[in-house]
Amino acid sequence: MNQTTQFTIGAAEGIPVAQLARMSNRHGLIAGATGTGKTVTLQVLAEAFSRLGVPVFAADIKGDLSGLAAAGRPHPKIDERLAKIPLPGYQQRAYPVLFWDIFGVNGHPIRTTISEMGPLLLANLLDLNDTQTGILYGCFKLADDQGLLLLDLKDLRALLSWMADSANELRATYGNISSASIGAVQRKLLILEEQGAEHFFAEPAVQLSDLMQVDFSGNGVISILDATTLASLSPRVYASFMLWLLSELFEQLPEVGDIDKPKLVFFFDEAHLLFDQAPKALVDKIGQVVRLIRSKGVGIYFITQSPLDIPDEVLGQLGLKVQHALRAFSPKDRKVIKSVAQSFATNPAIDTEAALTDLGIGEALVSVLGDKANPLPVQRTLIRPPESQIGPLGQAERQERISRSPLASRYHTPIDRESAYEMLKQKALEVQTPQPSAAVTARAPRTSNRQSVGEAMVKSAARAVGSQLGRQIIRGIMGSIFGGKR
């Protein structure tokens, strides 16, 4: 077997089950009940892509994937499995890993800005209704028209406050601006901030090139996002971040057509969080990205308990399917099993429906794509053991690797450059500066009485000194006088 063109996932009755590298940007699915071996399968696939020289980005929900950075250790169960799976060249070793963490504790801080997130994803993140979403779109349009950067949450709050105070002046251009709707958006921003989103919306924003690296040996670097806290405390932030990253890859990467191997493979664990209660417009957008992003050389692999967690328009685009055991505790469960069994290409030698409840830990029904992108018959497969450590690194080992990372100096110091908050604060201060005398003003040329949106902004900024924004401005000034933090 040529390891540069395909890789072994496992074996069916001693015969290797392999995935073609050039079919790996046609996406995939790892599914199965809790405790059936999904995480180890993810680890095996991440190693395989790394050996091919393909960078990997993986969300680590359970904290177990950090073991990729350390070599595996001999174990009788691994020896037993190796005896059943022909794996020439197998060696227990560590893989090149970068650790990331939105909170900056268990990895390099990974950030983006409000502007880069955009109104569609942000509205989903905030769970806004249609009216509130319209307000958010108006806010982004106003920021574009006035040249205001929306980088962090305080920028967005400041601009929303100004919109509320300037509703009459803005109505002709931006439509009806309801103070009640703005208040609802602001309250949801406060909830979002309590969930830790202020760590996410900040600079320096992550550079995609840092997620698509190859080490000096030609192995793809595996980027691991620590999501152990994020996915449980703030599942919407987690899902929105992963969606944003997919959108950025789609928008920034060039078309490459059919290539020998992917440019990046993206593993999305707990994929149901992406689709739970998502509006149809967002689900349609996800389906579009999944359909088109493979032409950019990116493979997306969803990990979830049941394939039915994935909408049909997305599920139908997934080539590689690794299905671990499902549990049949209820009539509903049995319907799910029947539906999953029917989604595989038939193999006359396997009762697929019966096998789904009979699979052992580390076993899976696997279907790969053939040379012509056709699904091959499903195989009952014993998954190969990983070469790296099964289970997490110790905290001291993890921190030592983070400190030695070449990216440590790039992302660990936050930047707070001038943006909407600072610009509105400055305009409010300028309005309060003493004006020229009446005599000087009298000699000035007469101008139109019609005020522009920009002029309205300046006047409204002055009025806002007594409002929420004004209080923020005054606290900022007082903080600088007394040496306190803003």
Buried (B, 14 or more C-beta within 10 A) or exposed (E): EEBEEBBBBBBBEEEBBBBBBBBBBBBBBBBBBEEBBBBBBBBBBBBBBBBBBBBBBBBBBBBBBBBBBBEBEEEEEBEEBEEEBBBEEBEBBBBBBBBBBBBBEBBBBBBBBBBBBBBBBBBBBBEBEEEBBBBBBBBBEBBEEBEBBBBBBBBBBBBBBBBBBBBEBBEEEBEEBBEEBBEBBBEBBEEBBEBBBBBBBBBBBBEBEBBBBBEEEEBBBBBBBBBBBBBEEBBBBBBBBBBBBBBBBBEEBEEBEEBEBBBBBBBBBBBBBBBEEBBEEBBEBBBEBBBEBBBBBBBBBBBBBBBBBBBEBBBEBBBBBBBBBBBBEEEEBBEBBEEBBEBBBEBEEBEBBEBBBEBEEBBBBBBBBEEEEEBBBBBBBBBBBBBBBBBBBEEEBBBEBBEEBEBEEBBBEEEEEEBBBBBBBEBBBEBEEEEEEEEEEEEEEEEEEEEEBEEBBBBBBBBBBEBBBBEBBBEBEEEEEEEEEE
